[in-house]
Amino acid sequence: MPETPQQYTARILATLGGQPPLEVLTATPAKLSSLVKGKSSAEIARKPAPGKWSVAEIIAHLADVEMVIGYRLRKILEADGTPIQAYDQDVWAGFSNYEAIPLEESLHKQTILRASNLR
């Protein structure tokens, strides 16, 4: 049986360990930066297994996710009942060439978009 929206929400909120969601959202850009600080380019670019993303690709993905979430939120605020537009993250990773995006660019993009979405 598929997960209900209520079950999905409860599962996602449980990952926060009781922390307020808005605080986690606000702190995430700094947390990402601290996690990669001092790591070598090789460590950031290393894929843990075939078909898995590197740290750099994951952060590029998080920046794109922030853009998608911003669009979705604005569409929902614009009109009740707006369907959420799906997208294929692997297709985006391919055409965006995540492997070639400098880590600092992805961190900056994610930080700016998150700040915009939290306004």
Secondary structure, DSSP 8 states (H G I E B T S, - for coil): ----HHHHHHHHHHTTTT--HHHHHHHHHHHHHHHHTT--HHHHH--SSTT---HHHHHHHHHHHHHHHHHHHHHHHHSTT-------HHHHHHHHTGGGS-HHHHHHHHHHHHHHHH-
